[in-house]
Amino acid sequence: MKIIILGAGQVGASLAANLSVEANDITVVDKNPGLLSNLQEHFDLRTIVGQASHPHVLFQAGAEDADMVIAVTNSDETNMIACQVAHVLYHTPTKIARIREVDYLHHKELFDKGFLAIDHVISPEQVVTRYIERLVHYPDALQVLDFAKGKVQLVAIKAFYGGPLVGQALRTLEDYMPEVETRIAAIYRRGRAIIPEGNTVIEADDEVFFIAATQHIRTVMSGLRELDKPTKKVMIAGGGNIGTRLAEVLEIQKYQVKLIEHGKARTEEIAEILNKTIILQGDVADEDLLRDENISEVDIFCAVTNDEQINILSAMLAKNLGARKVMALINRAAYVDLVQSSTIDIAISPQQATIGNLLTHVRRGDIVAVHSLRRGAAEAIEAVAHGDKKASKVVGRRIDQIKLPPNTTISAIVRGEKVIMAHHDTVIESEDHVILFLVDKRRINAVERLFQVSALFL
């Protein structure tokens, strides 16, 4: 696939890194030659220096015969104009734009009614807010991902001594939870992936990815560790778009929310938006302020300012002062592993959260959802099976008859409203939503081909 990525910032660079290893023809456009040079040193792709929305720059990038333009510059206006230019002048089939300004997003008619030539709008703030919201709901999880419109969830959790399933072989799962169906999609032990089999034993400190119907998630989690008490009190550091959106969502769900914002003008703006949240003006890393606001009684402290260093420092301080669990929004990939293994419980990477959303529109076949895992090394995808046994490589076949790529597993199937955990003899039907886990995301092209229907199918 020939793809033009406009913007070599953190999201654009992460996307280029993900797609360049999948035999795609990638061109990246940015005004900053230094960013482009760094990408060229590490990946097999083309770069163009220039303003992303200018017609001659898009022409140089190959917009005339490109399959897709993905506009992820730091300017919403540039992204929107670039998609419009690609559509009018070069008839590019698919245009994706990152839009961050809430005022644009509130007017969906700009995008839904074809006024702007944008096929898919990506809002990082919305994606990250939803990502954090799920972690607040499941405070013991490392990652929580939705499939099939929330009917199924994939959860990553660290196994601890004391969990009933820790030290047990996976084939004994049914003995411990006879009324709950779940599948262990993958286990990471000391950073190495283990493909689960019946005799695989879960060990303490394993990072376990499991999938289950949403109503069974807590039950399965309790088998892997002793669960903390439910979240009631949340403190948010930072009143930007993400912090304010998160507070809006959580206050509706009856959480007790406090939000700290440094700027006086922004604090007054937030006060007009939020109804039940306690809003404080001050320094999020002010020890006295945190103590005065009873940080030791807070269940989750979430640092989401625009400065990742402040996020790291304030989260570490909150943890040392007694907050039960702390999260920090961190942009630099190199920092994520570093801080998550220290005082900070969860490092939230907006790039990884957003990349999955973008990849959903890039994947061939009918791919409904893509989630990037393990800092982009692995993927979980939701694919829809179409056709019949003659036209499809999966429809009408038992799972053990499907030639899955190495280190790829089918974990669950959603058939209408029914959630089915995958067994070796489960037969896939047309229109099933199939959820797969890929330990090696380089195998994605083979998975895409599996779910493509023969051209002869009508």
N, C-alpha and C positions, 0 to 999 in steps of 0.2 A: 504494500500500500504506500502511496506517495503522500506524505503528510508534511505540511508547513506549520511550524510552531512559531508563533509571534511572541517574543519575550523570552529572554534567557535568565530571568530571575530564578528564585528558588523553585517555584512550581514548574516553570518552563524547562529548567535544567533537569529536574527530577523526571519529568515526562519524557524528555529526550533520552535520558539514560535508560528508562524502562523500555521505550519503543525501539531504540537503536539495536538492541540485542535480539530483536525478533524478526530480523530480515526485512525491516521496513526501510523505505527511502525517505530519510529525514532531512529537512532543511530548517535551520533555526535563524530567525531574524531578530536583531537587537541593535540599539544605537551604541552599545558599549562593546568595543572590540576586545577588551580584556576578558569579559565574560565568554565571548564566543571562542576566543583562543583557548581558554581553559577547557571548553567542551570538545573542541577539535583534538586536543591532546589526548583525551581519554576515550572518545567514542568515534565510530565510523559514521560521520554525518557531514553535511554541507552547512556553511554559515554565510549569511549576508549581513553586512553592516548597513543600517539605514532605519528610517522611520517606518514602522510596521504598516501604517495605513496609506502610505504613498503608493499610487498605482505602479510606478516604475520599479519600486522595490519589490512589490508583490510579483511583478512580471519576472524580475531577476530570480526570484525564489522559485519560479516555476508554477505560478498559480493557474496558468492556462490548462495544464494537464494534471493538476493535483487532485487527489481524491478528497482531501480534507484540509481545512484551515482551522487551527486551534489558537485563538487569540487570548493570551494570558499575560499581557503586559501589565504594568502597574496603573495604567490609565483605562478606566471604563470607556471613556469616549473614544480613545484610540482603538480599543477592541471592537466596539460597535461599528465604527466607520470602516475599519479593515474588513470586517465581514460583509458590509454593504458593498464595498469596492470589489471584493472577490466575487460576489454574486453578480453584480451588474456588468462588470468588465470581463470577467474570466469564467463565469458560470461554474464556479467551484461547487460540487455537489453538496458537501456537508460543511457547515460553518458552526463552530463552537466558540462562545465568548465567556470569559470570566467577568462577572459583574459584581461589584462589591457595594456600591452605593444603595442603601436601603430605599431611597426615594425612587430610583428606577425600578427596583424589584416590587414595590408596592403597586406599580402600574403594569400589570401582566399583559394588558392589551397591546403594549408596545411590542411584545414578542409573540403572543398567542395569535394575533390577527394578521401577522405577516407584515406589519408596518416596517419592522427592521428585519433584514435578511439573516436572521440568526436561528439556526435549527435547534440548538441546545444552549441553555444558559446555565452556567456553573456559578454558584455563590459559595465561596470558601467559608464565609462566616456562618451560613446556614448549615453547611456540612459539618463544620467543627462543633457548632453548638449542639447538633443532634448527637454527635460522637460523645461529647462530654456528658450530655444528659443521660445517655445509657450507662456510662460509668458511675454516675451519681446513683442511679437506680440499683446497680449491682456493684457495691463498693468493694467487693472482694475480687473482682475481675480485673484483668490486665487489658482486655479488649473485648468489646461486645459489638457484634455486627448483625444487621437485619437482612433477612431474605424473605421472598414471597410476601411482600408488604407486611412484614412483621410477624408472620405466622411461625417462622423458624428463626432461631438465632444461633450464631456461632460464637462461642465464648472461649477466650484464653484465660487460664487460671493457673496459679502456681500451687502445686500440690504440697501439703504440709503433713508432717507426722501427726497422727491422730485422726486423719480422714479415714473413714471405713474402707475406702477403695485403695488407699496407699499401701503398697506391699502385696497387692493382690493381682492376679492375672486378669486380663480383660474379659476372658470368657466367663468370669464369675460375676460380671456386672448385673446380670438378670437375677442372681441370687440375692443381691443386696437391694436392688430396686425392681422388684417383679412387676410393678404396675407402671413403670416409666421406661419408655424406649429412648435410647440415646446412642450415638456413635462417637467414638474417639477418632477424630479426623487425622490428628498427628500429635506426636510427642517430641519436644525438644529437650534434650538432656545435655547439659554443659555446652549448649550452642549447636549440637548436632541433631539432625532430624532422624527420628525413628518412625518407620511406617508400622502402624499398629497391627498386630496379629493376635490371635486368641491367647497365645501363651506369653504375650508381652506383659511385663510386670510394671506397674506404675511406682516410681520411686519418689521419695520426698525431694522437693526442689525441682521436679520436672515441670516444664511449662506445657500444659495439656490443652489442646484445642479440642473441644467437643461440640457437638451439634444436637439440638433437641427442639421439640415444640416449645414455644415461648413460655407456656404455662408450667413447663417442667424444669426450667433452667435452675431455679434455686435448689430444687431437690438434688439435681446432679452435682451442683457446686458443693452442697453439704457433704457429698460423698468423698470429696477431694481435700477438704479442709474444714476446720471449725469456722463457721461464718460469724462475722462481726454483727453487732446489732444494726438494724436498719438505719439509714441516714435520715436525720431530722434537721440538723443545723448545718447550713452551708455558708461559707464566707468566700466572696469573689473579690479578687484583687484586680482592679482595672475596669473602667466604665466605658470602654470602646464598644464597637459593634458586637463583638463576641460576648463580652461581659454583660452588656445590657440585654442582649437576646437571651442569654442563659438565665439571667435573673427573671425575665418575663416568663419564661417557660416554667421555671422551678416554683415561682410564687403561685402560679395557677395550680400546681400539683401539691400545694399545701406544705411545701418545705419552708422552714424558717430561714430567710435569706438576708445576709448583710452584704453590702457592696461598698468597697473603698475606691474612691476616685480622687486623684491629686488635683486636677484642675477645677477651679471654682465655677467657671462658666459651664463646663461639661456636667458638673455635679447638679447644677440647676436644671439643665436640660433633662438629665436622667430622672430628676424628681417629678417632671411632668409626664414621664412615660410609665414609670413603675408605680404600682398601687400599694403593695404590701411589703416591699423590700425596704429595710432600713439602710439609708444611704449616708455614708460618712465621707467627709472631705479630709484627705490627709495622705501621708506617705505610707504605701503598702508595706514598706520594710521598717516602719517605726515600731520598735519593740514596745514602747509604752502604750501606743495606740492599740496594738494587738492584745496586750495584757488587759487594758481597760475594757476591751470588747470581749473578754472571756474566751480567748483563743483556745484555751485548754478544754473548753466544752464543745468546740466545733468538731463535727464529724468529718467534714471535707473542706479543705482550703484549696481554692482553685485560682492560680495566678495566670491571668490572661491579658496582661498589659502588652503594649507594643514593643517593649524592651525585654528580650529574653534573659538578659543578665539580671534585671530586676525580678523577673519571674522566678529564676533559679534561687536567688538570694532570699526573697520573701518566703518562698515555699520551704526552704531549709530552715529559716528562722521560725516559721509557724510550726514546723514539725518539732523543733527543739523546745518550743514553748508549750507543746502538748496537744496540738491538733492530731486527730486520729489518723487521718490520711491526707496527703498533699499531692496536688497535681500542678504541673507547670507547662505552659505553652512554650515550645522551643522550636525555632526555625532551623537551626543548623543541625544537619543529620549527624555530624561528628559528636555533637553534645548529647544526643538522645540516649545512646547506650551508656555513656559516661555517667550521666546524672541519675538514670533510672536504677543503676546498681548501687547508688549511694543512699542519701537521706530521702530523696524524692521517690514517692511510690510509683507515680506514673508520669512519664514525659510524653506530652501530646505533640505530635508532629503534624502541623496543618498541611504540609505537603503530602504526606502519606494518606491522610484522610481525603484530600482533594483528588489525588492521583486516581484512586479507585473510581471516583465519580466520572472522571474524564475517560478512563479506560473502558468504561461501560459502552461509550459511544464509538470507540475505536475497534472493539473486537468484532470479528466477522461472525456470521451466524446470528441467531436470535439470542443475544446475551442481555439479560435483564439487569444483572448486578455484578459488579466486580469489586472485590476488596483486596487491597494490597496489604500483605502481611510480612512480618519479620523484616521491616525496613526495605520492602520491595523484593525480597528474595523469593517469597512464596505468594500465591494468590488463591483466593476462594472465589468461585464464580457461580452464578445461577444462569443456566442455559435452558432454553425451551426446546423440547423435541418436537419436530414436525414430520409429516409425511407418513408413509407406511413402511412395511418391512423391505419392500423392493427399493424404495427411494432413500431410505435412511439407514445409517450404519448403527443406530441405537434403538429405534422403534421396533417393538415386537421381539426384542432380544432380552434374555436374562443378563444380569450384570456380569456374571462370570463368562459370558460369551462375547462381551464387548472388548475390543482390543484397546484398552486404555494405555496411554504412554506410561513409561516407568515413573514410579513415585507419585502416581495420580490415583485418587480414590473418589468413588461416588459415596457420599455420606447420607444423603436424604433425597426424597422425592416429594414434591407437593402436587397432589392431583385434585384440582378443584379446591375444596376446603379441607381436604384430608392430608395430614402429614404422615409420610411413610418413611421409617428408617430403612436404609438400604441393606438388603441381604443378598447373598450370592445368587439366589434363585428369583429375586424380584425382577419382574418383566416391566420394561419401560413402555409406556403407551404414548400415543401422539398427544401433544399439548401438555405433557408432564413438565413441571419445572424441576430440573435436575441440579442438585447442588454438589459441586466438586471441589476438592482440595488438591492444589498442586504444590508439592514441596519444591519443585524446580519450575519456576515460571517460564523458563525457556521452552517448556513443552506446550505452551499455550497454543501455538499454531496447529499442533496435532489435535488438540482438543477442539479447536474451532472447526477443523475439517470433519471431525466426527459428527458435529451437529449441523453441518450444512446438508441441505436436501439436494438430491440429484436434480439436474436441470430438466429431466424427463417427467418429473412429478408435477401434475397439474391439479 
